Amino acid sequence: MDKVSKRRDAHFDALRGAGILLVVFGHLIEKPSSESPILQAAYIGIYSFHMPLFVFLAGAFARETLGRRDYRKIVWTLVLPLVLFQPLYIGMGRLTGWYEYSPLTPYWLLWFIASMICWRLLLPLFASPAGLVAAFALSVAAGYDDGIGYSLSVSRTLYFLPFFVLGHLFGADLVALARRHGGVFALVFALAMALVMVWWTQGLEPSALTGSHDYANGGAQSAHPALARMGILALSAAAVLGFSAIVPGRAMLLRWFGERSLSIYLLHGLVVMAFVAAGGPALIPQPLLLPALGLLAVLIGLGTAVADGPMRRLFSPSRQAGERVTAG
């Protein structure tokens, strides 16, 4: 690997590290945000781009071929974690009174793992500019089907598919472009966030940012829901590229988190559920809630990253600890 590739990979790891911390923080404030306008604004801002970012980065590292080695890796790094963690999350959900899910619905954050399986299998069909257009069209059209929902994570799989394909086709080039013109793309990020906030004050529902509902059930609050979804997708893409420009590629701690994103992603939800169910947020004074939960997100990331080594060994098709396996 040449130096350019090493720098690119380092920056992608830093982006993934920033992304996984936003995932943890977003899940920490998900329930408390209903009682705090400040937390709700932070929640809307984060959810407008943090999962598009994660999906975009996952696509950038995905292989469009599907050989025996690829199928084996999909089974070990995606199917096996989903099978093992689904009952864990269902059990924790019942203990904490979190959310109710059917056995066929990936529990809460596990939708991403289920969707990753689908994106990897679908990528050979969409790995072209024409495929990107088709993925975008599918994402928009899926909102009209009221039969598509949480079950098997179909709705989110289709909603986020364009980001996966975009990352695969142009991820490295787009991130490099954003870094070369950092000031411009930082302004793009600020503008995208401002537009999202204004839209939210005008009635934008959080569910419209996740693709988890059809248009009739909150997928877009507009007389023209398809156009609204196109606008949301565009703002998310702009925010992803803008965020790529402002995250420093040499941030060692972010890179460290990024290299351990699998264990953090799979384990942090269990900690968050226990903390919120125990009434943790209520013990924090309201003015300190946002920074305190931000610090807690970092601490949870550090704590769950400790399991990185065992997780690599458990979910590696070669069973070699040296083979890097990440959520993206």
C-alpha angles and dihedrals in degrees: 000000000000126000094260090056091047092052090047092050091048091053092047090051090051090050091049090049092052089046095052091049089052089050091054093045092046091053091046093056096037096098100026090052091076089071100041127059090201093053090045091053090049090048092052092047094049095044092051091072117359097089093039085054093050092047091046091053092046090054092050091063098038122110115228092210122086112206131150091277091052094050090048091052092048090053095047101039100035115014095045095049090048093050093047099042099041094075091041092056094042089052093047090046091057092046093050100033090238112145133330116236133172116240090251093056116083104243114252108294093015088082087086092059092048091047092048089060090053095044092051091050093045097044097089088059094051104032096117137069089260088051090053090055090048091049090051091049091049091050091054096040093049090071091069093060110086089189091069114085143118095324110112087349091272096146095053092041090060095038095055097035093099091058092052092050092043091052092048095049103036108004099115093043094046094048090048089050091050091051093049091054098034097154094052094047092045087059089048089055093049092048093048091051091047092052091048091051092049090048090050091054087053093055109283108159121218091235089065088066095054103046090227096128137048119245094263092056103046103296091126132357101218143098084241104042096174091056089046091053090048088053092049092049090049093049091048092051091048091049091049092054092042091050089050088060097052099045108090112234092212095057099125096194093052090048089050090053091045093054089054099042096122096062092040092050096047097042107034094073091063090054093046092050092051093046095049094042090052089057095251097150091052090060092060118084110249096242090054097043098096098048092038093054089044090056090045090053089057092047092049088049091052093046097049093042088067088075092059096104097051091043091053091051094046096047100037118108089212092044087227117138091212095065109096115230119179137171092249 
